[in-house]
Amino acid sequence: HLKGFQSDLGKTSAPKVGVWCGRTDELVDGPNAMHITPKALEIWETRLTDIFEGQPYDVYDAALSYTVSKYPVDIQLFKDMIEGMKLDLRKLRYENFDELYLYCYYVAGTVGLMSVPVMGIAPESKALIESVYNAALALGIANQPTNILRDVGEDAIRGRIYLPQDELAQAGLSDDDIFRGKVTDKWCSFMKGQIKRARMFYDEAEKGVSELNLTSRWAVWASLLLYRQILDAIEANDYNNFTKRAYVAKAQKLASLPSV
């Protein structure tokens, strides 16, 4: 469900981290996802340990093995991401936002946290290191709900609903409403609340981007700005994320890219 987030990690060793994240995501969200079992993910985790121990299986693993030997990247973040993939194999509903937040951390927040040590913090930054990491986490937490809101209709086809069940109930909605895919006043009201929360995480993420090394900063700004526009596109579609896919036109993407 990262769907392109990793490709925006910058022109440093961070893309090597992104490639691993993309390959991991493809295990449960790619063309062979129906054949993936918990055992397969356990094997993938064993392979991860080998990468960190300097025993790569292929050229992609070798690139990541070099990166983690050069930068202080914590293997637990990679293991946490695999845990998120395991959730996708066994969990089709999330009771509340606390549960969903944990899932978002596993599959996307980890990407931001993995990337900070590789991208580096600007030498002139006076920000607390913790605040930079919190912002990186917030970007992942913002991006994943954005993916979820964009893909409500597609996920419903697969029987998956990544929206907080208690918040749906409070809005007078049920799983059946989502499977029917009809845009109603209740749905629009519910979506406004979901979008508002996602934007709050983007606002939090902004606080840390300018603290990154200049060579990495542009790519992260681009990722933040472009992903946030998906929320605008959902609004432009009148909250119909059942049959209309929210996307940002190429011209709009180019116009919104940061200049520095």
C-alpha positions in Angstrom: 0.0 0.0 0.0 3.0 2.4 -0.2 2.3 2.8 -3.9 5.1 5.0 -4.9 6.1 6.6 -1.6 9.4 4.9 -1.6 10.4 6.2 -5.0 10.5 9.7 -3.6 13.3 9.2 -1.2 16.0 11.2 -2.9 19.3 10.8 -4.8 21.4 9.3 -2.0 21.6 5.8 -0.6 17.9 6.3 0.5 16.6 4.8 -2.7 18.3 1.6 -1.8 16.2 1.5 1.3 13.2 2.4 -0.8 13.9 -0.5 -3.2 13.7 -2.9 -0.3 10.5 -1.3 1.0 9.0 -1.6 -2.5 10.0 -5.2 -2.9 8.5 -6.0 0.6 5.3 -4.2 -0.3 5.0 -6.1 -3.5 4.9 -9.4 -1.6 1.4 -8.6 -0.3 0.2 -6.0 -2.8 1.7 -7.2 -6.1 0.7 -9.6 -8.8 1.7 -12.7 -6.8 0.2 -11.5 -3.5 -2.4 -14.3 -3.5 0.4 -16.9 -3.2 2.2 -15.2 -0.3 2.0 -16.9 3.1 3.1 -16.0 6.6 6.0 -18.5 6.0 7.1 -16.6 3.0 7.3 -13.4 5.1 9.3 -15.3 7.7 11.8 -16.3 5.0 11.9 -12.7 3.8 12.7 -11.6 7.4 15.5 -14.2 7.6 16.9 -12.8 4.4 16.7 -9.3 5.9 18.9 -10.5 8.8 21.4 -11.9 6.3 21.5 -8.5 4.5 22.4 -6.8 7.8 25.0 -9.4 8.5 26.7 -8.7 5.1 25.3 -11.8 3.3 23.2 -10.5 0.5 21.3 -12.8 -1.9 21.2 -10.5 -5.0 22.4 -7.1 -6.3 19.5 -5.3 -4.6 20.3 -6.9 -1.3 23.9 -6.1 -1.8 23.1 -2.4 -2.4 21.1 -2.3 0.8 23.7 -4.3 2.7 26.3 -1.6 1.8 23.9 1.2 2.9 23.2 -0.3 6.3 26.9 -0.9 6.9 27.5 2.8 6.1 24.6 4.5 8.0 23.1 3.9 11.4 19.9 2.3 10.2 18.0 0.1 12.8 17.0 -3.4 11.5 14.0 -3.2 13.8 12.3 -0.7 11.5 12.6 -3.2 8.6 11.2 -5.9 10.8 8.4 -3.7 11.8 7.5 -3.1 8.1 7.4 -6.9 7.5 5.0 -7.1 10.5 2.8 -4.7 8.6 2.8 -7.0 5.7 1.8 -9.9 8.0 -1.1 -7.8 9.2 -2.3 -7.5 5.6 -2.5 -11.3 5.4 -4.7 -11.7 8.5 -6.5 -8.4 9.2 -9.3 -7.0 7.1 -10.7 -4.4 9.5 -9.4 -1.9 12.0 -11.6 -1.1 15.0 -10.3 2.4 15.7 -7.7 4.9 14.7 -5.2 3.6 17.3 -5.2 0.3 15.5 -5.0 1.9 12.1 -2.2 4.2 13.3 -0.1 1.2 14.3 -0.7 -0.3 10.9 0.3 3.0 9.2 3.5 3.1 11.3 4.4 -0.4 10.3 3.9 0.0 6.5 4.8 3.7 6.0 6.0 5.4 9.1 9.0 3.0 9.2 10.0 4.3 5.7 10.4 7.8 7.0 12.3 6.7 10.1 14.6 4.5 8.0 15.4 7.4 5.7 16.5 10.0 8.1 19.9 8.5 9.0 20.7 8.0 5.3 19.5 11.4 4.2 21.1 13.2 7.1 20.2 16.2 9.1 21.6 19.6 7.9 24.8 20.6 9.8 23.3 24.0 10.4 20.1 22.6 11.9 19.3 23.6 15.5 16.3 21.3 15.8 16.3 18.5 18.2 17.0 15.2 16.5 13.8 13.7 18.1 11.7 16.4 16.4 13.2 15.6 13.0 12.4 11.9 13.5 8.9 12.8 14.7 8.3 14.8 11.5 9.6 11.9 9.4 7.2 9.5 11.1 4.4 12.0 10.6 5.0 12.1 6.9 4.6 8.3 6.7 1.5 8.4 8.9 0.1 11.1 6.6 0.9 9.3 3.4 -0.6 6.0 4.3 -4.1 7.3 5.2 -3.9 9.3 2.0 -3.4 6.0 0.1 -6.2 4.4 2.1 -8.7 7.3 1.3 -7.7 7.2 -2.3 -8.2 3.4 -2.6 -11.4 2.8 -0.7 -13.2 1.4 -3.7 -10.3 -0.7 -4.9 -9.7 -2.2 -1.4 -13.5 -2.9 -1.0 -13.4 -5.1 -4.1 -10.8 -7.2 -2.3 -13.0 -7.2 0.9 -10.7 -4.9 2.7 -11.7 -1.8 4.7 -8.9 0.2 6.2 -11.1 2.8 7.8 -11.8 3.0 11.6 -14.9 1.0 12.3 -15.9 3.1 15.3 -15.7 6.3 13.3 -17.7 4.8 10.5 -20.4 3.8 13.0 -20.4 7.3 14.6 -21.0 8.7 11.1 -24.0 6.3 10.6 -22.1 4.2 8.1 -21.3 0.5 7.9 -19.3 -1.9 5.8 -22.3 -2.4 3.6 -22.3 1.3 2.7 -18.8 1.0 1.5 -19.4 -2.1 -0.5 -22.4 -0.4 -2.1 -20.1 2.5 -3.0 -22.7 5.2 -3.0 -21.7 8.8 -2.1 -24.1 10.2 0.4 -24.1 13.2 2.7 -23.0 10.9 5.6 -20.1 9.7 3.5 -19.0 13.2 2.5 -19.1 14.3 6.1 -17.1 11.3 7.2 -14.5 11.9 4.5 -14.1 15.5 5.5 -13.0 14.4 8.9 -10.6 11.8 7.6 -9.0 14.3 5.2 -8.7 16.9 8.0 -6.8 14.4 10.1 -4.4 13.4 7.3 -3.6 17.1 6.7 -2.8 17.5 10.3 -0.1 14.9 9.9 1.3 16.7 6.8 1.4 19.9 8.8 3.5 18.1 11.5 5.7 16.6 8.8 6.5 20.0 7.3 8.3 21.0 10.5 11.2 18.6 9.9 11.8 18.8 6.1 13.8 21.9 6.2 16.1 20.3 8.8 17.3 17.6 6.4 20.5 17.9 4.4 20.0 20.1 1.4 20.7 17.3 -1.1 17.8 15.3 0.3 15.4 18.1 1.2 13.9 18.6 -2.3 12.8 15.0 -2.7 11.0 15.0 0.6 9.3 18.3 0.0 8.2 16.9 -3.4 6.8 13.8 -1.8 4.9 15.7 0.8 3.4 18.3 -1.6 2.4 15.8 -4.2 0.9 13.3 -1.8 -1.0 16.0 0.0 -2.6 17.0 -3.3 -4.2 13.6 -3.6 -6.5 14.8 -0.8 -7.4 17.8 -2.8 -8.2 15.5 -5.7 -10.5 13.4 -3.6 -12.4 16.6 -2.7 -12.5 17.6 -6.4 -14.1 14.3 -7.1 -16.8 15.2 -4.6 -15.6 12.5 -2.2 -16.3 9.7 -4.7 -13.4 7.4 -3.9 -15.5 4.4 -4.8 -15.4 4.6 -8.6 -13.1 7.6 -9.2 -9.4 7.4 -8.6 -8.0 10.6 -7.2 -4.8 11.6 -9.0 -2.7 14.7 -9.6 -2.2 15.6 -13.2 1.4 15.7 -14.5 1.2 19.5 -15.2 -0.1 20.1 -11.7 2.7 18.0 -10.3 5.4 19.9 -12.1 3.9 23.3 -11.1 3.7 22.3 -7.5 7.3 21.0 -7.1 9.5 23.0 -4.7 12.0 25.3 -6.3 14.7 24.6 -3.7 
